[in-house]
Amino acid sequence: MTATVDGAEVLVGRPSWLATHGVELGGLAERVEALEAAGRTVVAVARAGRPLGVIALGDELRPAAAAAVAALRKAGLVPVLVTGDNQRAAELVAARLGINEVHASVLPEHKAAIVHRYQRHGRVAFVGDGINDAPALMQADVGIAMGAGTDIAIESADITVVGNRLGLILVAREISRRAYRTTRQNVVLAFLFNGIGIPAAATGLVQPVWAMVAMAASVTTIFLNSLWGRPGLFVDAVRSVGRPGGRAAPASTHTAAAEG
């Protein structure tokens, strides 16, 4: 960031960025090294070409973060940390989370490039909540935004996880997998019933009344398959009849919402 204060140019940014503008940190360099070694992200401040001081920023891990990453690994996913923080801070966080692959000091425009690179080897999901995550969220096969993140991140993502519970990422994944699996099963069932029933009815092998029964059986089978293991959906739908707005009560306490 660059600003003019009382006629003098003020620079605020990474120490390396200030160096490109001719600012020598001098004695502050050792302090920067010590702070970065402790896992802090350092922002330097200079005025009129002279360093004024440094600001050290640090991240506190969410209590459930390590458990969420472990669950992702157990599910067969490979977690990767992509951050704009310095290498030491990123490696410290990654070590505490059990993440082996780290990309640090990444500029916003380069996050999407990293996602694209991983897409050469398989499908990629990207989780973010900031403005600078938007390009990567759009580039990924599945962009996941945290509900407490910025509006642009939510708009750029395919899935929005309501709240900040990282464990809900796996809940959203399971909901998506179950919905996709059920859809494929229903398509197969529909083709089986119609692929056999229509030719049989057209050639006169079955009476019209039995063709009607077969159609009813097809619809019923698909309906029951969709509710398999979750009969509460049907019960809630029936109970909602006659209620204001006709909206059913939620059948699940999961707070994961899929946008697309």
N, C-alpha and C positions, 0 to 999 in steps of 0.2 A: 504494500500500500504506500502510495506517495501523497503527501499533502504539503501545503504551504501554510506555515504558522508564523505570524508576525514577520512575514517577508522572508523567512528561511525555509528551505526544503527539509521536510521530515520524512524519513524512510522507516518503514516497519515491515519486517519480513525475515526470511531465513538468513542466517549469517552468510551463507554462500551467495545469496542474492545481493546482499549489501556489498559484498566484495566486488561483484561485477560492476557496481556503481562507484567504485573507488574508495569505499569505506574500509579502513583497517581497524580491526577490533583491538589490536594491541594486547594489553593485559587481560582483556575479557576472554581471549581465546581459550585460556586454561579453564576458566569458569564454564565456558560452553562445553568443552570436552568432558568436564566432570559431570555436568548436568545430563549430557547425552548418554554418558556411561551409566548413569542411574536410571536410564529409560525415560528421560524427559524430552519433550519436543521444545526446542529453544527458538524464540523469536527475538531478534535483535532490533534495537531502536537507535537511530542516528539522526542528528540535526546538523545541517550545514556541513555535511561530510565528516562529522565527529561522532563517535559512538557515545550514546548516553547510558546504555545498560541493556540487559537482556531480561526476557520474561520466559519462565519455564512453565510449560504446560504438561500435565500428566493425566492419563486415563485410568479410571478405576474400573476393573472388570465387574460385570454384573454377577451376582451370586450364582446364577444358574448357567453362566456362559460356558464354563468348562464341561459341565454335564451335557449341555446341548451339543457341543462340538464332539464329545465322545459318542453321543447317540448318532450323530451324522456319520461318523466313521463306522460305527457298528452296522448302520444301514447300507454300507458299501459305498458311501460317498467320500470324495477326497476334498477336505477343507483347504482353502488357500486364503491367505491374508493379503489383501491389497490395500495399502494405506499411503497417505501423504506424509506420515510421520517419518522421522529419520530411521536409519537402519537399526541402530541399537535399541531404540524404543520399540520398534516393531518386533525385533527378535525376542525381546524380553516378554512382550505380551504373548507372542506365538508360543514361547516355551511354556508359559503358564497355562495356555489353552491346549497344548498338545498338537499344535499345527507345525508341520514340517516345511511347507512351501510358503515363502514370504516375499512379497514385492513391496519395498519401502521407497519413500521419497517420490511417490508416483504423482505426477500432475493430473488434474481432472481429465484432460483430453487423452491421456495415455491409458486410463483405466479401461476404456472401451477396446483399445488395441490389445491389451493383455487378455481380455475376455475372448476376443477374436482368435488370438493365438491358441488358447485352450480349446476352442471349438474345432480345431483341426483334428483333435484326438477324441472328441465326444461331445455330448450335450453339456451345457454349462448353465448353472443357476447362479445369479448374482444377488446378494442381499445388501441393501444400502438404505440410508435414510437422509442423505444430504443432497444439497443442490449439485455438488460436484459428482454425485453418483448417477445422475440422470442419463448421461450417454452410455454408461456401462449397463444400466438397467434395461435400456432399449436394445443394446447389442446382444445381450444374453438370450439364450433360448427361453429361459424363464426368469423374468425380473421380479424380485420380491422386495417390497418396501415395508418398513416397519410403520405401523399406524401413527406413531408419535413423530414421524419424520416430517420433512418439508413437503409442501403441496406439489412441487415439481417432481419430487421423487415418487410420490404416490401416483401422479398422473403418468409417469414414464413406465411404471411397473405393470406386470401382468397380474400379480397377486399382491394384495395388501393384507398384512397380518395386523389385526387390531390389537393395539397395546404394544408393549415392549418385551414380551416373554419370548425369548429366542426358541424355546422348546416348541412353540406353535408352528415353527417352520416345518417340523416333521409331521405335525398334525395336518397342516395344509397339504403336504406331499401325500399323506395317506388318503385324505379325502379325494384328491385328484386322481390317484391311482385307482381307488375303488370306483369312482364315477366313470372313468375311462373303461375299466374292466366290465362294468355292468352295461355300458353302452354297446360295447362289442358283442357281448353275449346276447343282448336284445336284438341287434341287427342279424346275428346268425339265426336266432329263433324265428324271426319274422321271415327270413328268406327260406328257411326250412318249411314252414307252414305254407307259405304262398307258392314256393317252388313245386311242392307236391300237390297242394290243394287246387290251384288254378288249372293245371293241365288235366287233373282228374275230373274236375267239374266240367271243363270245356269239352271233354271227350265223352261225357255221359257215364263215367265209371262210378260216380257217386250221385246220389239224389240231391237236389237243391237244399233240402232241409238239413242234410248232413254237412253240406258245404257251409251252411250258416253256423252249424254247431262247431265246425272246425275253426271258423273265423273267430267265434266267441272264445274258443279254447286258446287260440293264438294270443288274443288280447289279454286274456286272464293270465296266461303263462308269463307274458312279458311284464304285466303289472306285478305279479307275485315275485318275479325275479328282481325287479327294481326295489321292492321292499324287503328283500331277503336279509334277515338279521336286524332289520330296523322297523318293526311293525309299529313303533310309536309314531312314525310319520303319518301313517294312515289314520291312526286313532286321533291324532291332533287335527288332521284335516277334517274329520267327521265332526269333532267337537267345535270346530271353528264355524260351522254352518250356522248362520243366523246371528253371529256376533257382529258388532259394528266394524265395518271395513272388511269382514270376511277373511281376516288374517289368522293363520294358524299360529299357535304358540310354538316357540322353537323346540325341536326335539333333541337338541344337543346343546351342551354348555360350551362347546368349542368356540373360540372367538377368532376363527380364521375365515376370511372372506376372499373368495376368488373373483377377480374382476374380468378375467379372460383367459 
